[in-house]
Amino acid sequence: MTGWDAEAAVVGLGAWGSSALWRLAARGVDVLGFDRSAVGTAVRQPGSTLFRLSCSAHPGLVPLARRSRELWTELEDTTRTSLLLPSGGLLVGPPDGPVAGEALRAAREHGIDVRTFTARALRFQYPRHTGVPAHHIGVWEPSAGLLRPEAAIRAAVTAAQAAGARVFDHTRISAIDPIDGGVILRSALRDVRVRQVVVTAGAGLPSLVPGLPLETRRAPVAWFRPLEPDAGLTLDEFPAFAREFDDGRILHGSGTEHDQHLRLSLEDPATPTVEAPAPDPTLHYDDLSPLARLLPAKLPGLHLLPAKATVHLTTRAPGRPFLLGRPGDDPRILVAAGSATQGLQHAPGIADALADALADTLTGTDLPAPLHTFAASALR
């Protein structure tokens, strides 16, 4: 490839970017990966994330989740690492809400094995979940589990490198300039010329590809210590969950493992957006105070001051589960952005779709046509 440094590049090696790098390299594509920090850092992808099949925000998400689970298992086998812990998962909220309600609807439509609870039965089965309104329901999905974000990212990059990908971390791409037949990636060290680029830069994506319909918010995560050593808050007793409140906020968390602390995060649609990329890594009082105020009534038995906390930036497309496609149908650039709460679990399936789009071929996987249609038309 005279004049080109590689066939393709991936800018941003978080969950989606690292998976895209792996799926492209596995296809034999000569691909470079760039990230401005160390690969798999805890600041960007803290803690663990609930993986579940019962997703219904888009018609293609359940088949996508099934495909992603196959790929997570393949990645575990390839790298001999444990990434997906089959712990089951609990969804709690109004029967017509986006958490428990949509999970139950997806389970019925796609034949996913679940168990439902009334609020009374839920309080009996999981007594640590207090203050559950009488009209809420619980949905238990045995096939759900916990994903390890940092380990997943590192494993995907490891698999990509083993397949021939070249990785440059601590390398910030400052601009992407289209040229005839490809793009130039600008960095402080040198410029890189590739035929196509996949941009999965999270909060940095708007500066690299301006004009995208994206919004960025601060997303704090905290770890709390139980007040008592035998508090019934181990992962076996208090499984991974997503709990929706009537005001639209969603509490995510999972029980303690190996004497570690309880991980909690609060997703609030009213959280102000921030201008990116201008990340402020400093944890502020206002980041955690809404979560701490919930604990006495909704999840008692914890110290109100966290043992550890961090904050990262999450970028999403309002009104859509993900934003995938080619801005202005430009064949040289693919972009991908999405919800941090759902994005990790779908990373390898999304990456397969991105690799398909980059190669302009289909792999024959079970990824549904609606997802490819959505990806192709999202930015037109």
C-alpha positions as CSV (number, residue, x, y, z in Angstrom):
1,M,0.0,0.0,0.0
2,T,2.3,2.7,-1.3
3,G,1.7,6.0,0.6
4,W,-0.5,4.4,3.3
5,D,0.5,3.4,6.8
6,A,-2.3,0.9,7.1
7,E,-5.6,-0.1,5.6
8,A,-7.6,1.1,8.6
9,A,-7.2,2.7,12.1
10,V,-9.3,2.8,15.2
11,V,-9.2,6.0,17.3
12,G,-10.2,5.5,20.9
13,L,-9.6,2.1,22.5
14,G,-12.4,1.9,25.1
15,A,-14.9,-0.9,25.0
16,W,-16.1,-0.4,21.4
17,G,-12.7,0.7,20.0
18,S,-10.8,-2.2,21.4
19,S,-13.4,-4.7,20.2
20,A,-13.4,-3.1,16.8
21,L,-9.6,-3.4,16.6
22,W,-10.0,-7.1,17.5
23,R,-12.7,-7.9,15.0
24,L,-10.9,-6.0,12.2
25,A,-7.6,-7.7,12.9
26,A,-9.3,-11.1,13.1
27,R,-10.5,-10.5,9.5
28,G,-6.9,-9.9,8.4
29,V,-7.3,-6.2,8.1
30,D,-4.0,-4.2,8.5
31,V,-5.2,-2.0,11.3
32,L,-3.7,0.5,13.8
33,G,-5.2,1.4,17.2
34,F,-4.7,4.8,19.0
35,D,-5.6,5.9,22.5
36,R,-4.6,9.0,24.4
37,S,-4.2,7.1,27.6
38,A,-3.2,3.6,28.8
39,V,-5.4,0.9,27.4
40,G,-8.0,-0.4,29.9
41,T,-7.7,2.3,32.5
42,A,-10.2,2.2,35.4
43,V,-11.0,5.9,35.1
44,R,-12.9,5.4,31.8
45,Q,-14.5,2.0,32.5
46,P,-14.8,1.7,36.2
47,G,-16.1,-1.3,38.1
48,S,-18.3,-3.9,36.5
49,T,-21.3,-3.7,34.2
50,L,-24.5,-5.8,34.0
51,F,-24.8,-7.9,30.9
52,R,-28.3,-9.1,30.0
53,L,-30.2,-10.3,27.0
54,S,-33.5,-8.6,27.9
55,C,-32.9,-5.3,26.0
56,S,-35.7,-3.7,24.0
57,A,-34.7,-0.1,23.3
58,H,-34.2,-1.2,19.6
59,P,-35.5,-4.2,17.6
60,G,-32.0,-5.5,17.0
61,L,-30.7,-5.4,20.6
62,V,-31.6,-8.9,21.8
63,P,-30.0,-10.6,18.8
64,L,-27.1,-8.3,19.1
65,A,-26.8,-9.2,22.8
66,R,-26.8,-12.9,22.0
67,R,-24.1,-12.4,19.3
68,S,-22.1,-10.3,21.8
69,R,-22.3,-13.0,24.4
70,E,-20.9,-15.5,21.8
71,L,-18.0,-13.2,21.1
72,W,-17.3,-12.5,24.8
73,T,-17.0,-16.2,25.3
74,E,-14.7,-16.5,22.2
75,L,-12.6,-13.7,23.6
76,E,-12.4,-15.4,27.0
77,D,-11.2,-18.6,25.3
78,T,-8.8,-16.8,23.0
79,T,-7.1,-14.8,25.8
80,R,-7.7,-17.3,28.7
81,T,-9.2,-14.6,30.8
82,S,-12.5,-14.4,32.8
83,L,-14.6,-11.5,31.5
84,L,-18.3,-12.5,32.0
85,L,-19.4,-13.7,35.5
86,P,-22.7,-15.6,35.2
87,S,-24.3,-14.2,38.3
88,G,-27.8,-13.5,37.1
89,G,-29.4,-10.0,37.1
90,L,-32.3,-8.2,38.7
91,L,-34.3,-5.4,37.0
92,V,-36.7,-3.4,39.2
93,G,-39.1,-0.6,38.3
94,P,-42.5,0.4,37.0
95,P,-44.2,-2.3,34.7
96,D,-44.3,0.3,31.9
97,G,-40.8,1.6,32.4
98,P,-37.6,1.2,30.4
99,V,-35.9,-1.1,32.9
100,A,-38.2,-3.9,34.3
101,G,-41.1,-3.2,32.0
102,E,-39.1,-3.3,28.8
103,A,-37.0,-6.2,30.1
104,L,-40.2,-8.3,30.6
105,R,-41.5,-7.3,27.1
106,A,-38.2,-8.3,25.5
107,A,-38.2,-11.6,27.4
108,R,-41.6,-12.5,26.2
109,E,-40.9,-11.5,22.6
110,H,-37.6,-13.3,22.3
111,G,-38.1,-16.3,24.6
112,I,-35.7,-15.3,27.3
113,D,-36.1,-17.2,30.6
114,V,-37.0,-14.7,33.4
115,R,-38.9,-14.8,36.7
116,T,-41.1,-11.9,37.8
117,F,-41.8,-10.6,41.3
118,T,-44.5,-8.3,42.7
119,A,-43.1,-5.5,44.9
120,R,-44.1,-7.5,48.0
121,A,-42.4,-10.7,46.8
122,L,-39.4,-8.6,45.7
123,R,-39.0,-7.1,49.2
124,F,-39.2,-10.7,50.7
125,Q,-36.7,-12.2,48.3
126,Y,-34.3,-9.2,48.3
127,P,-34.8,-7.4,51.6
128,R,-31.9,-5.0,51.1
129,H,-34.0,-3.3,48.4
130,T,-36.2,-1.2,50.5
131,G,-38.7,1.5,49.6
132,V,-40.0,-0.4,46.5
133,P,-43.4,1.1,45.6
134,A,-46.4,-1.3,45.5
135,H,-46.8,-0.8,41.7
136,H,-43.2,-1.7,40.8
137,I,-42.2,-5.2,39.7
138,G,-39.0,-7.2,39.6
139,V,-37.6,-9.2,36.7
140,W,-34.9,-11.8,37.5
141,E,-32.9,-12.9,34.4
142,P,-30.7,-16.0,35.2
143,S,-28.7,-15.6,32.0
144,A,-27.5,-12.2,33.0
145,G,-24.1,-11.6,34.5
146,L,-21.3,-9.1,35.2
147,L,-18.8,-7.9,32.7
148,R,-15.3,-6.7,33.7
149,P,-14.7,-3.6,31.7
150,E,-11.0,-3.1,32.2
151,A,-10.2,-6.8,31.7
152,A,-12.5,-6.9,28.6
153,I,-10.7,-3.9,27.0
154,R,-7.2,-5.4,27.7
155,A,-8.3,-8.8,26.4
156,A,-9.7,-7.4,23.1
157,V,-6.5,-5.4,22.5
158,T,-4.4,-8.5,23.3
159,A,-6.3,-10.6,20.9
160,A,-6.1,-7.8,18.3
161,Q,-2.3,-7.6,18.6
162,A,-2.0,-11.4,18.4
163,A,-3.9,-11.1,15.1
164,G,-1.5,-8.4,13.8
165,A,-2.9,-5.1,14.9
166,R,-0.5,-2.4,15.9
167,V,-1.3,-0.4,19.1
168,F,-0.2,3.1,20.1
169,D,-1.4,4.2,23.5
170,H,-0.6,7.5,25.1
171,T,-1.1,8.9,21.6
172,R,-3.7,11.7,21.1
173,I,-5.2,12.1,17.7
174,S,-5.9,15.8,17.4
175,A,-7.6,15.9,14.0
176,I,-8.9,13.7,11.2
177,D,-8.4,15.3,7.8
178,P,-10.0,13.6,4.8
179,I,-7.8,13.3,1.7
180,D,-8.2,11.6,-1.7
181,G,-8.8,7.9,-1.0
182,G,-8.4,8.1,2.8
183,V,-7.7,10.3,5.8
184,I,-4.7,11.7,7.7
185,L,-4.7,11.3,11.5
186,R,-2.8,14.2,13.1
187,S,-0.8,13.7,16.3
188,A,2.0,15.5,18.1
189,L,4.5,12.8,17.1
190,R,3.6,12.2,13.5
191,D,0.8,12.1,10.9
192,V,-0.6,8.7,9.9
193,R,-2.3,8.0,6.6
194,V,-5.0,5.3,6.4
195,R,-7.8,4.4,3.9
196,Q,-10.5,4.2,6.5
197,V,-10.9,5.2,10.2
198,V,-13.3,4.0,12.9
199,V,-13.8,6.8,15.5
200,T,-14.8,5.4,18.9
201,A,-13.3,8.2,21.0
202,G,-16.2,8.7,23.4
203,A,-16.2,12.2,24.8
204,G,-13.5,13.2,22.3
205,L,-15.6,12.2,19.3
206,P,-17.4,15.6,18.9
207,S,-14.1,17.4,18.4
208,L,-12.8,14.9,15.9
209,V,-16.0,14.7,13.9
210,P,-18.0,17.9,14.6
211,G,-21.7,18.2,14.2
212,L,-22.8,14.9,15.6
213,P,-26.0,14.8,17.6
214,L,-24.3,13.8,20.9
215,E,-24.4,14.9,24.5
216,T,-21.8,14.2,27.2
217,R,-22.4,13.9,30.9
218,R,-20.4,13.2,34.0
219,A,-20.9,9.7,35.3
220,P,-19.7,9.1,38.9
221,V,-19.2,5.6,40.3
222,A,-18.7,4.9,44.0
223,W,-17.9,1.9,46.2
224,F,-19.5,1.7,49.7
225,R,-18.7,-0.3,52.8
226,P,-21.4,-2.3,54.6
227,L,-22.0,-1.1,58.2
228,E,-21.9,-4.7,59.4
229,P,-19.5,-7.5,58.2
230,D,-22.4,-9.9,57.6
231,A,-24.8,-7.5,56.0
232,G,-26.3,-9.8,53.4
233,L,-24.7,-7.8,50.6
234,T,-22.5,-10.3,48.9
235,L,-23.0,-10.9,45.2
236,D,-24.8,-14.2,45.9
237,E,-27.2,-12.5,48.2
238,F,-27.4,-9.1,46.5
239,P,-27.0,-9.7,42.7
240,A,-26.2,-7.2,40.0
241,F,-29.2,-5.0,39.4
242,A,-30.7,-1.9,37.7
243,R,-33.4,-0.2,39.7
244,E,-35.6,2.5,38.1
245,F,-37.3,5.1,40.3
246,D,-40.5,6.9,39.4
247,D,-38.6,10.1,38.6
248,G,-36.7,8.4,35.8
249,R,-33.4,7.9,37.7
250,I,-31.8,4.5,37.5
251,L,-29.6,3.0,40.3
252,H,-27.0,0.4,39.0
253,G,-25.0,-1.8,41.3
254,S,-23.8,-5.2,42.3
255,G,-23.0,-6.9,45.6
256,T,-19.6,-7.3,47.3
257,E,-17.1,-9.8,45.9
258,H,-14.1,-11.2,47.8
259,D,-14.5,-8.7,50.7
260,Q,-14.6,-5.8,48.3
261,H,-17.1,-3.0,48.5
262,L,-20.5,-2.5,47.0
263,R,-20.4,-0.8,43.6
264,L,-23.2,1.8,42.9
265,S,-23.9,4.4,40.2
266,L,-26.9,6.6,39.6
267,E,-28.0,7.4,36.1
268,D,-30.0,10.6,36.0
269,P,-31.4,12.0,32.8
270,A,-31.5,15.4,34.3
271,T,-27.7,15.6,34.8
272,P,-26.4,18.6,33.0
273,T,-24.4,18.1,29.8
274,V,-20.8,19.2,29.7
275,E,-18.7,20.6,26.9
276,A,-16.3,17.9,25.6
277,P,-13.5,17.3,25.3
278,A,-12.9,19.2,28.5
279,P,-12.8,16.3,31.0
280,D,-12.6,17.3,34.6
281,P,-11.3,14.3,36.5
282,T,-11.9,15.9,39.9
283,L,-14.6,14.3,41.9
284,H,-17.0,16.9,43.2
285,Y,-19.5,16.8,46.1
286,D,-22.3,17.3,43.7
287,D,-21.3,14.2,41.8
288,L,-22.1,11.9,44.7
289,S,-24.6,13.7,46.9
290,P,-27.7,12.5,45.0
291,L,-26.6,8.9,45.3
292,A,-25.8,9.3,49.0
293,R,-29.2,10.8,49.7
294,L,-30.9,7.7,48.2
295,L,-29.2,5.2,50.4
296,P,-31.0,5.4,53.7
297,A,-34.4,4.9,52.2
298,K,-33.6,2.7,49.2
299,L,-30.5,0.7,50.2
300,P,-29.8,1.0,54.0
301,G,-26.9,-0.7,55.8
302,L,-24.1,1.2,54.1
303,H,-21.7,3.9,55.2
304,L,-22.8,7.1,53.5
305,L,-19.3,8.2,52.7
306,P,-17.9,6.0,49.9
307,A,-14.7,4.1,50.4
308,K,-13.7,4.9,46.8
309,A,-15.2,6.9,44.0
310,T,-14.4,8.1,40.5
311,V,-16.0,10.0,37.7
312,H,-15.8,9.6,33.9
313,L,-17.5,11.1,30.9
314,T,-20.2,9.2,29.1
315,T,-21.3,10.3,25.6
316,R,-24.7,9.2,24.1
317,A,-27.1,10.0,21.3
318,P,-30.4,11.4,22.7
319,G,-33.4,9.2,21.8
320,R,-31.2,6.4,20.3
321,P,-29.5,3.5,21.9
322,F,-26.4,4.1,19.8
323,L,-25.1,6.4,17.0
324,L,-23.4,4.4,14.3
325,G,-22.6,5.2,10.7
326,R,-20.7,7.3,8.2
327,P,-21.2,11.1,8.5
328,G,-22.5,12.4,5.2
329,D,-22.0,8.9,3.7
330,D,-18.3,9.5,3.7
331,P,-16.8,6.1,2.9
332,R,-13.5,7.0,4.7
333,I,-15.0,7.6,8.2
334,L,-17.1,5.4,10.5
335,V,-18.2,6.8,13.9
336,A,-19.7,4.9,16.9
337,A,-21.1,6.4,20.1
338,G,-23.6,5.1,22.6
339,S,-24.8,4.8,26.1
340,A,-22.2,3.7,28.7
341,T,-24.8,1.7,30.6
342,Q,-25.6,-0.5,27.6
343,G,-22.6,0.1,25.4
344,L,-20.1,-2.2,27.0
345,Q,-22.2,-5.4,26.9
346,H,-22.8,-4.9,23.2
347,A,-19.2,-4.0,22.3
348,P,-18.2,-7.1,20.3
349,G,-21.4,-7.3,18.4
350,I,-21.2,-3.6,17.5
351,A,-17.6,-4.1,16.6
352,D,-18.6,-6.9,14.2
353,A,-21.1,-4.5,12.5
354,L,-18.4,-1.8,12.3
355,A,-16.0,-4.3,10.7
356,D,-18.6,-5.4,8.3
357,A,-19.3,-1.8,7.3
358,L,-15.6,-1.0,6.9
359,A,-15.0,-4.0,4.7
360,D,-18.4,-3.4,2.9
361,T,-19.2,-7.1,3.4
362,L,-21.4,-9.1,5.7
363,T,-20.0,-11.9,7.7
364,G,-23.2,-14.0,7.7
365,T,-23.7,-13.7,11.5
366,D,-27.1,-13.4,13.1
367,L,-26.9,-9.7,13.5
368,P,-30.3,-8.5,12.5
369,A,-31.0,-6.3,9.4
370,P,-32.5,-3.5,11.6
371,L,-29.2,-2.9,13.2
372,H,-27.3,-2.6,9.9
373,T,-30.1,-0.4,8.5
374,F,-29.9,1.8,11.6
375,A,-26.1,2.0,11.4
376,A,-26.2,2.9,7.7
377,S,-28.8,5.6,8.0
378,A,-28.2,7.1,11.4
379,L,-26.1,10.0,10.2
380,R,-27.7,10.8,6.9
